[in-house]
Amino acid sequence: MSTNGPQNQDNQEIDLSQIKKKLSGFFEGINMLLFKGIQFFIRNVIVILILVVVGAGIGLFLDQSQKIYDSQIIVTPNFGSTDYLYSKIDLLESKIQERDTVFLKKIVGLQNPAAVLKIEIRPITDVYKFIENKAENIELLKLMAEEGDINKILVDGLTSKNYTFHTILLKTKGLTNDEATVQPLLTYLNTSDYFKKMQQTVVKNTESKRDEYDTIIAQINTVLNGFSDKVNGTQKSDKLVYYNENTQLNDIIKTKEDVIKELGVLKINLINYDQIIKENNATLNLKSSNWISGKLKFVLPVLFIFAFIAVHFFIAFYRKQKLKSELASGI
């Protein structure tokens, strides 16, 4: 007759008993920890209240005196200057983090460089502008979409730098204005001998192309006026029908429409080409929405209390270990 049944039942009862003891010990430990925590707060209630009042006071002062604001400058980099723009912004960010106020004031021209906390640049994702009248960009997107996620491709660094508009983001301590920050920054970004030469060449070529289009339109108008005069001076006849069938009047009119459209684009480009980095719009002094802004009066008291607790436990730990070391040395 097998005795495995009773032995297994006894083992299970022993295991359950051990589990109950461990759980009981665990909860007792939690209860003791809570009791010690309550005792600690009761013993140090005056110190904790002082820390709460001091932390709330300092936090309230900082919330009122050091408000953080965000500003946005939308720009268009012309003449292939996108990489130049991004590298300049990276340089400025490094100088800001190093607190190199001499560089920011003398080289960049910021009136209050200490107030600038951060600068970065992001592309404005506009795929429609990216492919507008650019067949090669459409084909490029099709090719890239076949090999990966189109959404990731659109925000990829290499693709996004080819967008027309980019946003420069500024974070400042306190209010700023166009004269103190925006204009000195744009002046600094537009200081490049290489791109100034590029600007002169592109503007000159664009103006020449504009003049050629003006000439083409004038020539087309002469042709159309001549045809109109001929029609008005001629009676309706078989000859007129023959003339209509053997001319490319519709093609001439279509050509004129295309040239007028291209001419309009050139005139708009000339307006934008007055700067290497063209400012399109600036929105200043938006109240910063980060999680800590305006909440220091609540955050600092908590930090002060945690710091006090950490120091207290460090001292207690040090004393305990020192006592063990002295006892061990005495033996």
Rosetta blueprint (number, residue, H / E / L):
1 M L
2 S L
3 T L
4 N H
5 G H
6 P H
7 Q H
8 N H
9 Q H
10 D H
11 N H
12 Q H
13 E H
14 I H
15 D H
16 L H
17 S H
18 Q H
19 I H
20 K H
21 K H
22 K H
23 L H
24 S H
25 G H
26 F H
27 F H
28 E H
29 G H
30 I H
31 N H
32 M H
33 L H
34 L H
35 F H
36 K H
37 G H
38 I H
39 Q H
40 F H
41 F H
42 I H
43 R H
44 N L
45 V H
46 I H
47 V H
48 I H
49 L H
50 I H
51 L H
52 V H
53 V H
54 V H
55 G H
56 A H
57 G H
58 I H
59 G H
60 L H
61 F H
62 L H
63 D H
64 Q H
65 S H
66 Q L
67 K L
68 I E
69 Y E
70 D E
71 S E
72 Q E
73 I E
74 I E
75 V E
76 T E
77 P E
78 N L
79 F L
80 G L
81 S L
82 T H
83 D H
84 Y H
85 L H
86 Y H
87 S H
88 K H
89 I H
90 D H
91 L H
92 L H
93 E H
94 S H
95 K H
96 I H
97 Q H
98 E L
99 R L
100 D L
101 T H
102 V H
103 F H
104 L H
105 K H
106 K H
107 I H
108 V H
109 G L
110 L L
111 Q L
112 N L
113 P H
114 A H
115 A H
116 V E
117 L E
118 K E
119 I E
120 E E
121 I E
122 R E
123 P E
124 I L
125 T L
126 D L
127 V H
128 Y H
129 K H
130 F H
131 I H
132 E L
133 N L
134 K L
135 A H
136 E H
137 N H
138 I H
139 E H
140 L H
141 L H
142 K H
143 L H
144 M H
145 A H
146 E L
147 E L
148 G L
149 D L
150 I H
151 N H
152 K H
153 I H
154 L H
155 V H
156 D L
157 G H
158 L H
159 T H
160 S H
161 K L
162 N L
163 Y L
164 T L
165 F L
166 H E
167 T E
168 I E
169 L E
170 L E
171 K E
172 T E
173 K E
174 G L
175 L L
176 T L
177 N L
178 D H
179 E H
180 A H
181 T H
182 V H
183 Q H
184 P H
185 L H
186 L H
187 T H
188 Y H
189 L H
190 N L
191 T L
192 S L
193 D H
194 Y H
195 F H
196 K H
197 K H
198 M H
199 Q H
200 Q H
201 T H
202 V H
203 V H
204 K H
205 N H
206 T H
207 E H
208 S H
209 K H
210 R H
211 D H
212 E H
213 Y H
214 D H
215 T H
216 I H
217 I H
218 A H
219 Q H
220 I H
221 N H
222 T H
223 V H
224 L H
225 N H
226 G H
227 F H
228 S H
229 D H
230 K H
231 V H
232 N H
233 G L
234 T L
235 Q L
236 K L
237 S L
238 D H
239 K H
240 L H
241 V H
242 Y H
243 Y H
244 N H
245 E H
246 N L
247 T L
248 Q L
249 L H
250 N H
251 D H
252 I H
253 I H
254 K H
255 T H
256 K H
257 E H
258 D H
259 V H
260 I H
261 K H
262 E H
263 L H
264 G H
265 V H
266 L H
267 K H
268 I H
269 N H
270 L H
271 I H
272 N H
273 Y L
274 D L
275 Q L
276 I L
277 I E
278 K E
279 E E
280 N E
281 N E
282 A E
283 T E
284 L E
285 N E
286 L E
287 K E
288 S L
289 S L
290 N L
291 W L
292 I L
293 S L
294 G L
295 K L
296 L H
297 K H
298 F H
299 V H
300 L H
301 P H
302 V H
303 L H
304 F H
305 I H
306 F H
307 A H
308 F H
309 I H
310 A H
311 V H
312 H H
313 F H
314 F H
315 I H
316 A H
317 F H
318 Y H
319 R H
320 K H
321 Q H
322 K H
323 L H
324 K H
325 S H
326 E H
327 L H
328 A H
329 S H
330 G H
331 I L
